[in-house]
């Protein structure tokens, strides 16, 4: 298998008019799903709403064009929210753009060096641990908007523990209207999939929530009351690059690259099983790298393969990268024409959407399965990675989890070797 061989080149052999139509339809449906998610994930990351769309558009198109999977859909994901929020708070938007560019370069190097297969050496218990931890931090980060809490001017928090403290300190400022709108959004998100699987529940929740707030004049924060929403085509922006900034952002860039690689290749594996294909992991890493660099240059946030959007693409007939490219083009049209309408979306609806995203990504069933397996080594690494992700950050969680896991493997190996010598 070649190091770089985009699936677009091979998937168009024998391409029929019927498949073109299926890919176009799948792309439109995935765009409808990605629209509210991209906005919500940008806000959860501490960025402005349109930056989520920039990511889905530019990274999504580039990765589909160059990627090693026929059907992988890329864009902003919940896994990056806490990391991105921390980078923006500490280094500003320019710092995030530089970190995204650096992460893209790291991914390209990983792909060129054919390191795609090394992802499998990251233990399953670690991926489940940090995924569950990210889900918990995502939920905690949305409690303020869901309950409509009011904090004093200038008061905010980045660390999860500090966010919990602020919620308890200001619990007396709950806005009943916000809770009502958030609960309405959750109800729609839970019930709607039983009504229709074609139209995403997140879109219906946004429409219902915005209509309820407008009709009943509810005093609830909306995107427009907190952000200035832009519908302009973004310009290319290159941040200032200095040795000091590069060194300061290198750990964050490495974390983004590692997480993007893991999530993207996991998404590829899942989609392979759905369509009976085999992805090219090194090509996918290179495409993810280029896609992240393009996203950064156009003001987007980090991107990776999104398993839920990829699965939706497959279920709706997508079988080539044309579907992913179509999804990006549709989102571009939405950005240029309909983005001002996003100002009407209530913040509790955004929180409700992210609650469901967190639940779906949490892998709690895998968490329970590992615990029930009663393998103390796996349970130790799982719980340790989970807690470190929630209390500290993903960098420490993955680093410590990997060290502990392979230290246990080494100890087991030495013990087995010693027993073998005794039995000789």
N, C-alpha and C positions, 0 to 999 in steps of 0.2 A: 504494500500500500504506500503510495507516495506521501511525502510530508505535507505537500500542499496541493490538494485537488478538490476544488469547490464542487459541491454536489449539484450546483446549477448546471455544470457542464455535462454531467452524466444523466441527470434526471430528465433532461429535455429530449433525450433520444427516444423516438417513438411517441413524442408528446402529441396528444390529440386535442381537437377542438372541445370535446366533452370534458377533458381534464382541465383545460384552460378555464372553462366556466366554473368547474368545481373549485379550483384554486382561488378564483376571483371571489366567489361567494364565501368561501372559508375565510379569506382575508378580510372581507367586510365585517363578518360576524366577530372575528377575533379583535378587530379594531373597536367595535362597539363594547366588547368586554374590557379591552385595554384602556379605553378612554377614562372612565372614572377611577380605575385602579392607578393609572399613571399620575393623575392629579393628586389622589390621596397619598400615594407613596412619596411624591415630591414634598408634600406638606409635612408628612411624618418625618422626613429627612431634614427638615429645617430649611428647605429651599422654597422658592415661589412655585405656584401651581404649574405654570407653563413649562418649567424645566423638566417636569416629568414627561410631558409630551415631546420635548426636544429629544429626550433620551430614547423614547419608544420610536420616534421617527428616524433619527439619524443612526443610532446604534442598531435599531431593529432592521432597517433597510440594508445597512452595510453587512451585518452579520448573516442575514439571509442570502445576500449576494455572494459572499465569499465563504460561507460556512461549510462544515463537514457533515451536516445533517440535512435531509430533505425537508424536514417539517419543523425544526426547532424555531420557536418564537422568542425573541430576546427583547428586553426592555428593563425598566426599573423593577426591582423586587424588594420584598419586605426584609430580606436578609441584610441589605445594606443600610437600612434606615438609621439604626443607632450609630453605626460607624460614620456615615455621612454627616449626621447631626453633630457629632463630636468634632469632626474636621472643620465644619463650617463655623462652629462656635469658637474654636481655637485659632483657626488660620484664615477664616473668611472664605468667600466664594472663590476667590483666586487660588487659595490654597487647595480647595477641593478640585478645581479644574486641573491644577498641576499634579495632584495625587492621582487623578483619573488618567491623565496622560502617562504618568509613570507606570501605573498599573497596566495600562494597555501595552506599553513597551515590554514589561515583564512577561505578559501573556504571549506576546509574539515570540520572544526569546524562548519561552517554554515550548512553544509549538515547533519552532525551528530546530530546537535541540531534541525533539521527539520525546518530550516528557509527559505526553498525554496519558500514557499507561501508568505513570507513577501515582496518579490520583487514587488508584485502587489500594495503595498502601496506607491510606488514611482509614483507620478502623471505623466500622459502622457505628460503634457505640459513641465515638467522638462526634460524628456528623449528626446523630440523633440528639446528643447532648447539647451541642451548640445551636441546633435548629430549634429545639424546645426552649432554650434560653432566649433566643432572639424573639420567639413568639411571645414569651412572657414580657420582655422589655417593650415590645410593640404595644401590647395591651395597656401596660402601665403608662406609657407615653400618651395614650389617647384618653385617659380618664378625665383629664381637665376639660377637654372639649365635649366629651359625652355628657358630663354633668354640668357643663356651663360654669365651671368655677372661675372666680375672679381673683387674680393675684395682684398685689401692689405693682405699680409701675417699676420696671427695671428688675423685677424678681422673676427668675426662671431657673431651670436646672437642666443639666445634661446627663449626669449620672442617674441611674435608675433608682438607687437608694434615696437620693435627694428628691427625685420626683415623687416618690412615695411619701416622704416627709411633708412636702408642699401640699399634697392632696389632703392629708390628715389635718394639717394646720389651717387649711382654708375650706374645709368640708362644709362649714356654715354658710358659704356663699353659693350653694347649689341653686341653679336656675331650673325650676320645675318645667318650664317650657322646653328647655334643652333636653332634659331627661325624657319628656314626652316624645319629642321629635326623634331622639336617638332610639328609643324603644320602638317607635313606629318603623324606623329604618331596619332595625334588627328583625322585627316581625316579617317585614317584606322579604328580607334576605333569606330568612329561614323557610318561609312558606312558598315563595314564588317558584323555586325550582320544581316544586310538585305541580305547578300550573303549566310551566313551559320551560323546556331546557334550551330552546333556541334563542330566546331573548334573555340576556343576563339579568339576574336579580339586582345587581349593583346599579344598573341603569334605571330600573323601575324604582328602586329606593331613592335615587337622586331626584327623579321626576316627582314622586309622591311627596318627598320631604320638602322640596322647593315650593311645590304647590300649596302644601299645608301652611308653611310659614308665610307665604304671600297672601293667601286667602284669609287667614285668621289673624294676620298682623302680629305674629308671635315675636317676642323680643329675644331673638336668638342670633348669635354670631353667624355670619355667612363668610364665604371666601372673600367676597367683595368688601366686607367691612374690615377685614384684616389684611388683605393684600391688594396691590394694584395689578390687575390681570392684563397681560399684554397679548395681543393677537398678531404682533409683527413677526415677520420672518427673521430668525436670529442671525446676527452677523458673527463672523469668525473672530474669536478673541483669544489671543495668546498671552498667558500670564507671565509675569516677570519670573525669570528662572535664575536662581543663585545657588551656589554650592550649599549655603547654610539652609535654604528652604528645602532643597532636595534631601539633605541628610535628615532634617526634621520630619519630613513627610514620608521617608522611605518605609518605616514600619507600617504606616497606614496603607501605602501603595501596595506593599507586599500582601497585606491582609485582603485588600480588595481583589488583587489578582488571584490569590489562592481560593477565595470564596467564589469568585466568578468562574474559575476553572472547575471547581467541585460542582457547583449548581448546574453549570452548562452541560457538563458531561453526564451528570445524573439525569438531566432532562433528555439528553440524547439516548441514553440507555433505555429510559422509559418509552420514548417514542419508537425506538428500534423494535421493541416488543409489540407495539401496536400496529406497525405497518410491515413487519417482517423484513427490515432493512438493517444494514450495519453502517454506523457512522464512522467518519475518519476523525479520531480524537485530536490529532495534531493540527489538522486543517481547522477544526473547530476552535482550538485555542488561538491560532493565528487570527482567525476571523473575529473572535471575541476581543482580542487585543486591538486590532484595527478599529473595530466598532466602538470600543471605549475611547480610543483617541479621537475619533470623529465626534463622538458625543461630547467629550470635553471641550473640543475646539468650538463647538456650536452652543456651549453653555449648558450642556446636559449634565446629568449625574451618572454614576457608575451603572452599567447594565450587565445582565447575564441572562442565560436561558431561563425562561419561566415555565415550569412544569405544567401548571394549570392552563395557561394560554396555549402551550404546545399541544396538550391533550385536546383542548377545544378545537384547535386547528385540524387535528386528525379526525375527530368525531364529525366534523362538518365537511369532510371531503378533501382537505388539503393534502397534497401528495408531492409537492415540489416547492422549492424556495420562492416561486412566484407568489404563493399565498402570503408568506411573511413580508415580501416586498409590497404587496397590495395593502396589507394591514398598515404599513408605514405611510404609504401615499394617502390612504383614507384619513389617517390621523393628521397628516399635514393639511389637508383640506379643512378638517374640523378646526385646527389651530387658526387658520387664516380667516375662516368665515364665522365660526360659531363660538370661539373662545370667550367673548365677552359674556355669554350666557352662563359660563361657569361661576361668575361672581354671585349668582343666586343660590348656589349650593350651600345648604346649612352645614356648619362644622360638626354638629352631632351626627349627621349622616356620614360624613367622612370618617368619623370615629367608629361608627357601626360597621362600615365596610371593612375597616382595618381590623376590627375584632374578628370578623369572619375570616379574613385573610390569615390572621394569626392562628386561629383554630385549625384551618385547613393545612397550614404549613407546620404545625407543632409536632407532628408525628407522635402523638401521645400513645397511639396503639403500639408503635414500635418501642416506645419508652417502657410501657407496661410489659411488653413481651420480654424485653431484656431483663427487667427486674424479676419477672416470674421464672426466667431461665435459671436463676439462682447461681449463676457463675459470678462469684464475688469480684473477680478481676474486672469483668465487663461492667458490673454494677458500680464499682468504685470509680472507674474512668468516666462512665456515663454521668453519675451524680456530680463528680468533681468538675467536669466540663460544663455541665448545666449551671451549677452554682457560680462558677467563675465568670460565665457569660453574663449572668444576671447582675452579679455584684460588681464586677470589674469591667472587662471588655473581652471582645472576641480574640484579640491577639494573645492575651494571657491565657485564655481558656484553651485555645488550640495548642499553644506551645506547651503548657503544663500537661494537658491531656496526652499529647504525643510522647512527651518525656516519660510520664508515668506508665503509659501503655507499653512502650518498648523496654523500659526498665524491668517491668514485670516479665515480659517475654525473655529478656536476657537472664533474669534470675531463674526462671523455669528451665531454660536451656542448660544453665550451669548445674542445676540440681539434677536434671535428667542425665547429664553427662557424668556426674559424680556417681549416680546410682548404677550407670552402665559399667563404670570401671570397677565398682565393688562386686558386681555380678560376674565379672570375667574370671 
